[in-house]
Amino acid sequence: MAKKVLKFGGTSVGTIERIQHVARIVKKEYEAGNQIITVVSAMSGKTNELINLSREISKNFSKRELDVLLSSGEQVTSSLLAGALIEMNIKAKTFLNWQIPILTEGDHNNSRIINSSTEKINKFLDQGVVVIPGFQGISKNGDITTIGRGGSDATAVAMAKIFNADSCEIYTDVDGVFSTDPNKIPVAKKIDQISYDEMLELSSLGAKVMQPSAVQTAMMYDVPLEVKSTFTERKGTKIFNQE
């Protein structure tokens, strides 16, 4: 039995049909005997939609209230995915950031995860699949906080570290990490293995496969990553310390 963190990005959960597809992937991993912590992003386009709503209220919308607003996107996805798993006769439960809790520090809209309680989740992992909304946590003052765009990657890496997971798999809409953007350059070459440093360099050059701070955290704590496609069964790209 392995403990796995599976993270699904916005395009992977962009529609009800895609959420049901993700549920089938999670079900397969769970029925293979693994303990599964699933981290999800908001449905594609939802975060921008919420930001636009805040701008209709005020050009100087409260940062604290913006965190409350934006965190709802991932919560919606979490509930829908847990519901889809339950419909497939898999015991599943959403744990929101304040229920765990996932502790953060720093400014609103740009905080960082510093720790997480493990007791509730470890207890439930013996019974079923855990679903966690990415991108968010709770401050020492009890405020909901968000950890920057693309922050669900950071949540997944933090959960993999804190729960001593055997793997952290980042599911996206491409087959892995490519030398250039495969959507713009069809002959782009997929990279089978890459070091943390090389991945950070690609990110600095504009590659949007993973949030750079999440890669840095993975490198700091030696959390091996794999970027793979939600929509194909091809092997992905492994990111790890190659020294």
C-alpha positions in Angstrom: 0.0 0.0 0.0 1.2 3.5 -0.9 0.1 6.9 0.3 -0.4 9.2 -2.6 -1.3 12.8 -3.1 -3.1 13.4 -6.4 -3.6 17.0 -7.5 -6.0 17.9 -10.3 -5.8 21.4 -12.0 -8.6 23.6 -13.2 -8.8 22.1 -16.7 -9.0 18.6 -15.3 -12.1 19.6 -13.3 -13.5 22.1 -15.7 -16.9 20.4 -16.2 -19.1 17.9 -14.4 -18.1 15.3 -17.0 -14.4 16.0 -16.2 -14.9 15.8 -12.5 -16.6 12.4 -13.0 -13.6 11.3 -15.1 -11.2 12.4 -12.3 -13.4 10.5 -9.8 -12.8 7.3 -11.9 -9.0 7.9 -11.8 -9.1 8.4 -8.0 -11.3 5.3 -7.7 -8.9 3.2 -9.6 -6.0 4.3 -7.5 -7.9 3.7 -4.3 -9.1 0.2 -5.3 -5.5 -0.6 -6.1 -5.0 -0.5 -2.3 -3.5 3.0 -2.0 -4.3 5.7 0.6 -5.4 8.7 -1.4 -5.3 12.4 -0.5 -6.8 14.4 -3.4 -6.1 18.1 -3.8 -8.2 20.1 -6.3 -8.2 23.5 -8.0 -11.2 25.6 -8.9 -13.0 24.7 -12.1 -11.2 26.4 -15.0 -12.3 30.1 -15.3 -14.0 30.1 -11.9 -11.2 32.1 -10.1 -11.2 34.8 -12.7 -15.0 34.9 -12.6 -14.9 35.5 -8.8 -12.2 38.2 -9.2 -14.4 40.0 -11.7 -17.3 39.9 -9.3 -15.2 41.5 -6.6 -14.2 44.3 -9.1 -17.8 45.0 -9.8 -18.2 45.7 -6.1 -15.0 47.8 -5.6 -11.7 48.5 -7.3 -10.2 48.3 -3.8 -12.0 45.2 -2.6 -10.9 44.1 0.9 -8.1 41.5 0.6 -9.5 39.6 3.6 -12.9 39.3 1.9 -11.2 38.5 -1.4 -9.7 35.4 0.2 -13.1 34.4 1.5 -14.5 34.8 -2.0 -11.7 33.1 -3.9 -11.4 30.1 -1.6 -15.0 29.2 -2.5 -13.9 28.0 -6.0 -11.9 25.1 -4.8 -14.5 24.2 -2.2 -17.1 23.8 -4.9 -14.8 21.4 -6.8 -14.0 19.4 -3.6 -17.6 18.8 -2.8 -18.5 17.8 -6.4 -15.6 15.4 -6.5 -16.4 13.8 -3.1 -20.0 13.5 -4.2 -19.0 11.8 -7.5 -16.8 9.3 -5.6 -19.7 8.6 -3.1 -21.9 8.0 -6.2 -19.4 5.4 -7.3 -19.6 3.6 -3.9 -16.3 5.0 -2.7 -16.3 6.5 0.8 -15.0 10.0 0.4 -15.0 13.2 2.5 -14.1 16.8 1.9 -11.9 18.5 4.6 -11.9 22.3 4.4 -8.8 24.2 5.4 -10.2 25.3 8.8 -11.5 21.8 9.6 -8.0 20.1 9.3 -6.6 22.9 9.9 -4.0 23.9 7.4 -2.1 26.7 9.0 -0.6 29.6 7.0 1.3 32.8 7.6 1.9 36.0 5.5 -0.3 38.5 3.8 -3.8 37.9 2.5 -3.8 36.7 -1.2 -0.2 35.6 -0.9 0.3 33.5 2.3 2.2 30.3 2.6 1.5 27.0 4.3 3.6 26.4 7.4 2.0 23.3 8.9 -1.1 21.1 9.1 -2.8 18.9 11.6 -2.7 15.2 10.5 -4.9 13.4 13.0 -8.4 13.8 11.3 -7.0 13.0 7.8 -4.9 10.0 8.9 -7.9 8.6 10.7 -10.2 8.9 7.7 -7.5 7.5 5.2 -8.2 4.1 6.8 -11.8 4.4 5.7 -11.8 6.2 2.3 -10.6 9.0 0.1 -9.8 12.5 1.5 -10.5 15.5 -0.7 -8.9 18.8 0.1 -9.5 22.2 -1.6 -6.1 23.6 -2.8 -4.9 27.2 -2.7 -5.9 28.0 0.8 -5.4 27.7 4.6 -6.2 29.5 7.8 -4.1 32.1 9.7 -3.3 32.1 13.4 -6.1 34.7 13.7 -8.6 32.3 12.2 -8.9 34.1 8.9 -9.2 32.2 5.6 -6.1 32.9 3.5 -5.1 32.0 -0.1 -1.6 31.2 -1.2 -1.3 32.9 -4.7 -2.4 31.8 -8.2 -1.5 28.2 -8.9 -1.4 27.7 -5.2 -3.1 24.2 -5.4 0.3 22.9 -6.4 1.8 24.3 -3.2 -1.0 22.6 -1.2 -0.3 19.3 -2.8 3.4 19.4 -2.2 2.8 20.6 1.4 0.4 17.7 2.0 2.9 15.2 0.5 5.6 16.5 2.9 3.4 16.7 6.0 1.8 13.3 5.5 5.0 11.6 4.3 3.4 10.5 1.1 5.1 8.0 -1.2 4.3 10.2 -4.3 2.9 13.5 -5.3 1.2 13.4 -8.8 0.2 16.6 -10.5 -2.5 15.9 -13.1 -2.9 18.5 -15.8 -4.1 18.8 -19.5 -0.7 17.8 -21.0 1.3 14.6 -20.9 4.1 16.0 -18.8 6.8 18.7 -19.0 7.8 19.7 -22.5 10.8 21.6 -23.8 8.4 24.2 -25.2 4.6 24.8 -25.1 3.1 21.8 -27.0 -0.1 23.8 -27.6 1.9 26.3 -29.6 4.7 24.1 -31.0 3.3 20.7 -31.9 6.8 19.1 -32.3 7.8 20.1 -28.7 9.6 17.2 -27.0 8.3 15.7 -23.8 10.9 15.3 -21.0 10.7 12.0 -19.1 12.8 13.1 -16.1 14.0 16.5 -14.9 15.7 17.9 -11.9 14.1 20.5 -9.5 16.6 23.1 -10.7 15.8 22.5 -14.4 12.1 22.6 -13.6 12.5 26.0 -11.9 14.5 27.3 -14.8 11.7 26.2 -17.2 9.1 27.9 -14.9 11.2 31.1 -14.9 11.1 31.1 -18.7 7.3 31.0 -18.7 6.4 27.3 -18.5 3.1 27.1 -16.6 3.0 23.4 -15.8 3.7 24.0 -12.1 3.8 26.9 -9.7 7.5 27.8 -9.1 7.2 28.1 -5.3 5.7 24.6 -5.2 8.8 23.2 -7.1 11.0 25.1 -4.6 9.2 23.5 -1.7 9.5 20.1 -3.2 13.2 20.6 -3.8 13.7 21.9 -0.2 12.0 18.8 1.3 13.0 16.3 -1.4 9.4 15.5 -2.4 9.4 13.6 -5.7 6.9 14.8 -8.2 5.3 13.5 -11.3 3.4 15.6 -13.9 1.0 13.6 -15.9 -2.2 14.0 -18.0 -5.7 13.6 -16.7 -6.9 12.6 -20.2 -4.4 10.0 -21.4 -2.6 7.1 -19.7 0.8 7.9 -21.0 3.7 8.2 -18.6 4.4 11.7 -17.3 7.5 13.6 -16.3 9.2 12.8 -13.0 10.8 15.7 -11.2 13.3 14.9 -8.5 16.8 15.5 -7.1 19.1 14.0 -9.8 22.4 14.6 -7.9 
